Amino acid sequence: MTQEAAIRIAVVGHTNAGKTSLLRTLTRRVNFGEVSQRPGTTRHVESADLDVDGTTAVRFFDTPGLEDAVALREHLAGFDAGATPPERIRQFLQGPEAHGVFEQEAKVLRTMLDIDAAFLVIDVREPVLPKFRDEIELLNACARPVLPVLNFVRDAASREPAWKELLSAYGLHVQVRFDAAAPFVGAERDLYNDLATLLRERRDQLRGVADFLDAEAAERRRSACTRIAGLLVDAAAIRRTVSAAEFADTARRETLVAALRKTVFDKAQRCTDDLLALYGFRQGDADEAPLQAIEGRWTLDFFSPEAMKDAGLRLGKGAVIGAAVGVVADLAVAGISLGAGAALGGAIGGAVSQGWGPLGRKLANKLRDVHEVTVEDGVLFTLVAWQLKLTQALEQRGHAATQRISAQASEMPEDGDAPTRAAAAAATAVRGAQPARNHPEWEQSGIATRSFWRPSPQRETLVADLSRTLLPAFEP
C-alpha cells in the first residue's frame, strides 16, 4: 500500500490573530516562528510538519497576516469579469503588484492555491469590521475548503456570536473553538474531525491523526506521572547520617540542613524542567509563557509554611502541612525514648523524625550516638502536589498564554472538605513511597553522576506502581 501524501494546511488570518501560536500548540514546537504582540511578526511563509508514527501526516504553512484586503479586493475588481475567482487570483499573482504593494497578500494567496485546506484563525476579541469581510472573500476566491478557528474565545472581550454570524453569512458554517492561550480538552480532536467534514476524501487519514494525538497525550501524561513518581522515590530515599556531636552543634546542623534543602530543591527543579520539556515548553521561556514554576522556581520554598499555605496545599483532612513545619517531635518506640528533637528551621526531620528505617537500625544508631536526617512526609506531599499541579496546568497551556498559572484551579480542600483527586493521589503516593526510606541507595545523586547511575529493578517497580497511583489525579 502506498503511503498517503501529507495533508497540506495553510494557517491564514489577519495580523496578530494567533496563527503562529496555534501552530506551536498543534505541533508542540515551541521554537517555531516568532510570537509577539507586534503587528506583522510573520513576514514569510514557513512550514511545520506533524508526524504520525514517524511519517509526516500534516504539513502546516504559517502565512503572513493579510494587511490590506480592502485595497486588493478593489484591485481584483478590474480583472476579467468573465473569469472565475481562482482565475482572477492567478492573474493577479502574475502581475507586478504581487511583488510590490500587495506582496504580503500575494504570499498568502499563492499558498492558498497549493494546499488542501486552510485554517482561518480569528481573534474573536476584534470587532467585526468591513476589512474582515474582504479577507474572507479573498480566501473563498481561492476555492479551497476553509475552516474558521475561533481564537481567544475565553476572553471577556470576546465577540464570538457576531463572528459566527459573519462566517455563516459567507458559507463558513463549520467552525471550531480553539483558544491558543488555553486549549480546551479535546480541542485538537474537534479540529481534525471538523476538518474531515470538509475533506471527505481524507477523512480516514484525519481520524488517524486525531487517534494518534489522543494516544500521544495519554502517553505524555503517563510519562509525567512516572517522572513525578521518580522524584518522590528519590526524595524519600534521602538519608544523611551525622554524629550526635555534629547534630548538637548549631552551625554544623544548619550547614547539614542547608545542604539537604538544596539537594531536594535541585531534584524538584530537575523534575519541573523535565515536565516543561515533555509538554513542549522551554526552560526559562518566561517572556512568552511566564509559568509560575519557571519564573519563581529558585525562590519557591517547599519548606516554607507560607509557601505551602499560598499554594493551597493541604494534607489529610484539611491539616495544613505548614503548621507542623520546623519542629521535630519526640518519638517513643516500645517505651524507649529515642531522644528529644530540635527545630531545624524547615520540614526536615532529624534523628527522631518520621521515616526511619527498621527499629534495629534506629536503636543501633542511638547507641552509637548517630543521627539520621531524612525528608518528612509533609515535604514529600508538597513536592508531589506541586508537580501534579504544574502538569495539570501544562495540559491546558497554549503558547499564546501570557498570564501566570493560577493557583486557584488546583487548590486543595479547606478543612472538612473532601480531598480533590490530585490531593488524594498525592497522599496515596506518599504513603506508597515509604519502602524507599529503607533504601538510601535508591537516591539518584547529583547531576554529574546521572548518566552513570542505574536504578535497581525494585526501585523501578516502586516507581511504576506510584506512577499508576498518580494517574487518577487527572481524571475529570
N, C-alpha and C positions, 0 to 999 in steps of 0.2 A: 504494500500500500504506500502510495506517495505521501510525503509529508505536506500537510496543508500550509499554504503561504500565510505569513503573519497578517493579521488584520491591521490595516493602516487607519489610524485615527488622528485627525487634526484637532488640536485643542485651540479654540478660537474665542474671540470676545473682545470687549472694549479694554482699553488700557487700565491696568490695576484691578481687574476683576478677580484675580487669584488664579490665573491659568498655571503659572509655574508652581505655585503652592499645591494646587490639585495634583499636578504631575508628581511632585515629590512624595505626596501621600500615596498615590496609586502605585508608584514604582518603588517606594521606600528607598529612594536615592537622595539622601539629604544634601549631597553636593551638586545636584543637578540644577543648572541655571543659576539665576540670581533673584532673590526675593527682596523687594524693597518697597517702601511707600512712595518712592519717586516715580513719576509717570514715565511710561515708555521704557521700563527697565530692559525688557526683552527686545532686541533690535534685529535678531536674525532667527531663522527657523532652525531649531535644534531638535534632535530625535532622542528618544529614550525607549529602550526595549523592556517588555515584561516577559520574562522567560518562564515557561512551564515545563518542568521535567527536563531542563537543560536545552530546550528549544524555544526560540522566540515565537511567542503566540500573538503578541500585540506590539505594534510599533507606533508609539505616540510621536506627534510632531508639535512641539511648542512653538507657537507663532507670535509675531509682534501684535500689539494692540491695534485695532482699527482706529485711526486718528481723525480721518476726515471723510466719513462715509457719505455725508450730505453732498459735498462738492463732487465726489466721484459718481454718485448717482446722477447728478446733473450732467456730468461729462458723458456718461454712458447713454443718456437720452439722445445724444446727437449721432449715435451709430445707426446702422441699417435697421429700420423698424421692422423689416420682414424677417430678420434673423432671430433665432431662438435666444433666450437669456444666456445659455452657456456659450453660444457662438459670439455674442457681443462681448462676453468676458474675455474670450480668446483673442478677439480683435483688439481689445484694449491692451492685453498683455504684449501684443506685438508692436504697439506704438511707443513713441518716445516718452509719453507721460508715465508709463510703467517703470521707467528708470529715472524719473525725475520727481515731480511734485507728489505723485502717488506711489512712490517706491514701497512704502511700508504696506499699503493696502495690496499692492501687486504681489508681494511675498505671500500674503495670506491667501489670495485668490488663486495663485499658481499652485499652492499646496492643496487647496480645496479641490482642484480638478484632478488630483492624482492620489486621492485617498478613497477608502471605503465608506467612511462616515466621519462626522465631526461632533465633538462635544462643544456646545456653545456655553461658555462659563459666564454667568450673570451675577453681578453683585446686587442682590435684591435691596440693598440699602440705598441704591441710587434711585432718584426719581425717574419715572418713565418719560423720557424726553424724545422729541421727534428724531434725533440722530440715531437712537437705538432702532427705530423702525427702519431707517435706511440701512443700518448694518444687517438686520435680519433679511431684508430684501436682497442685499448683495450676496449673502451666503446662500439663500434659497436659489439665486440665479445660477449657482454652480451645479444644481441638480444632483446634490449628494444628500443622503439622509443626515439630518441634524437633530441631535438630542440635547435639549437645554439642560444645563446643570445649574440649579439654583443654589448659589453660594451665600454664606453668612446668614442663613435663614433664622438662626437663633438670636441674632442681634435685635435689640429693642427698636432699632430704626428700620427694621425690615418692611418692605412694601411688597411682600410676596403675592397677595391677591391681585394687585394691579399688574404685576409682571405676568402672572398666569393668564390673565385676561388678554394681554397684548400678544403673548405667544400663541394662544389658541386662535386669535384672530388671523394669524399668519399660518395656520395649519399645523403648528407645532404643539399637538395635543399631548404627546408623550413627553413627560418631564420628570426629572429626578431631583430630589433634595439631597444635597451633599455639602455639608459645612466643612470647608477645608481647614478651619481652625479646630473644630471638634467633631470629627466624622461620627455619624450615627452608627449604632450597632447594626451590621448587615447592610450598610450603605453601598459597599462595593458590589455585593451580590445584586442588589437592586439596580445598580448602574449597568452591569453587564446583562442582566435579564431584560431590562428595558431596551437596551441596545439590540438584543436578539429579536425584539418585535419589529425593528426597522431593518435588520439584516437577516432575513429569514433563512437565506442560504448558508449563513454562518452560525445558525442557532446552536447546533451541537458543539461547535468549537467554542462559542462563548459560554455555554453552560459548563464545558470542561474547564475553562478559565475560572469561573466562579467556584466550582467544586475544588479546584486546586488551591485557590486563595483561602477557602474555608479550612481546608486541611492544613495549610501553612500557618494560619492563625492559631489553630489548635496546637500545633507542634511548637510554635513560638511561646505559647502560654505554658506548655509543659516544660520547655527549656527554662523559662523564667522561674518556675516553681523548683526545678532541680537546682538552679543556681542559688536560690534563697535557702533551700534546704542545706546546701553545701556550706553556706555561711553559718547557718545555725549549728551544724555539727562542728564546724571549725571553732566557733566561739565557745561552744560547750566543752570542747576538749582542752581548752586552755588551762594550764595548771603551772603555777610558778611556786617553787619551794624556796623558803627563806628561813634562816635561823631565828630563834626567838630573840636573840640579842639584836639582830638587824631589824626585826619587826618592831622591837621596842624603841628603836632609835627613830625619832620623828622624821628627821631629814632623809634617812635611808628608806623609811617606809614610803614617804612621799615620792621619792625617786622611783621606787618599785611600782607604785600605783600609777604614776605618770607614764611610765614605760608600757604598762599593761593597757592603760587607757588608749595610748597611741596605737598599740597593736590592734585593738578592737576597732578603732577608727579606721585604720588602714584597710582592714578586712572588709568593713562595711562599705568603704568607698570603692574598693575594687568591685564589689558586688554591684553597687549603683552604676558604675561606669560600664560594667558588662551588660546590665539591663538596658541602659541607654543605647549601646551599640546593637543589641539584639533587636530593638524596636526602631532602628534606623536614625537615631539621634547622635550628634557628635558630642564628645566630651568638651565642655566649655563653650557650647554653641549658645551662649546667653543672649547674643544680640537678636537672634531670630526666634528663639524659643527659650526664654529665661525660666526654665523649670526651677522650682524652689530647690530641688536637690542638686542642681548644677551650681546655681549662684551662691548658695549658702552651705555647700557641702562640707567645707572645712570648719564651719562655725556651729553647725547643728550639733548640739551636745546631747548625745544619747544618755548621758549620765546626769543631766540636769533635771531636777523636778519641774522647773518652769517649762523646759522644752517639752517634756512629756505631757504636761497639762495643756500647753498651747497646741500640741499636735492632736489632742483629744484621745490619747492612747490610754486605755484602761485595761486592767487585768482582772479576770474573775467577775464577780458580781458587783461591778461598779467600784471596786477598790482602786484608787489612784496609785499607780506604781510609785510616783514621786513621793508619796507620804512616807515610804519606808527607805528612801534613798539616803545613804550617808551613814547609816548605823548598822553595825553588825551585832546581832543578838546572841546571847548565850545559848548554847546547845547542850543538852544533857542526854547522854546515851547510856541506857542500862544503869541509871542512877549515878554515873560517873560524870562529874563536871569536867568539860573539856576546856575550861578557861573562859575568861571574860573577853569579849570582843572590843575592838576600838573603832571609833568613827574614822572612815577613810576618805571622807570628802566626796564620795561618789558611790554608785551602786555596785561596788566590787567587794565581794565577801573576803574575809580573812580566814584564819585557821579554823574558826568556829562557825563559819558561814555555811549555808546550804551547799549542796553539790559535791560533798566529799565522796571519796570512794568507799570501799568496804571498811567496816568498823575496825578490822585488824590494822589497816594502814593508818587510820586515824590514831589509834592507841599507840602504835609504834612511833609515829611522828611526835605524839605528845611526850612519850618517854624520852625521845631524842631531842626534845625542845626544838622541833621543826614545825614551822607553819606553812600552810599551803594557801595560795591566793588563787581564786577562780572567779568566774563571771556569774553573777546571780541571775536567777530566772527572770527577774523583772527586766533586766537589761536585754536578755535574750528575746523576751517577748517584744520589747520595743524595737529591737533590730529587725525582727521578722515582720512586725506590723508595719513598720515604715517602708520596707522594701515591697510588701504587698500593696501598700497604698500607692507607691510610685508606679508599680506595674499596672494597677488599675487605671491610673491617670494616663499612662503612656498608651494604653489601648484606646483611649478616647482623644488622643492628641494628634492634631494635624500640624503641618509645617507652616500654616499661616497664623498660628496662635502667637499672641504677644503678651498675654497675661500669665501670671504665675498660676500654678496648680492650686486650686482652693482646697484647704484642709477640711472644709465643711462636709463635702460629699463622702468622706471616708472616716468621719469621726466614730469613735467607739461609743457605746451606750452610756447614758448617765446612770447614776445609782438607781438600782431597782429595775432598770430596763433589761430586756433580753439582749444577749450579745449579738452583734452582727455576725454574718458568716465569716468575714475576714478576722474578727476578733476571736471567734470560736476556733477557726482553723489555726490561727497563730498560737493560741493557748494549747490546743491539742498537740501541735508540733513540738512546742517546748517540752511538754510532758514526755513526748515520744523520744526526744533527743537525750534523755538522761543517761542512757548507756554510754554516750560519748564522754561523760565525765570520768569514766574509769579507764579511758584510753587516751592519755595525753599524746601518744604517738600519732593519733589521728589528726592532730592540728597541722594544717599546712602552714609552714613557716614562711619567712619573708619573700618578697618579690624575686630576689636574686636566686632563690632555690626552687621557684615554682616549676621551672621546666624539668627539674631533676626529681622532684617529689612524686612518689607513686602511692596512691591510696590503696588501702587494703581492701580485699573483697567484702569483709564485714562492714567496713565504713561505707562502701558504695551501696551495699544492701540497705543500710540505715538511711542513707541519703535518698534512695529511691522510694523507700517507704514514707519518709517525711514529705517528699515531693507530692505523692498522691494525697497525703493529708492536707496539703495546702490548696489543691485544686478546687475544693468546694468554695473557697473564698471568692471565686469568680462566677459562681452560679447566680442567676438572677433571683 
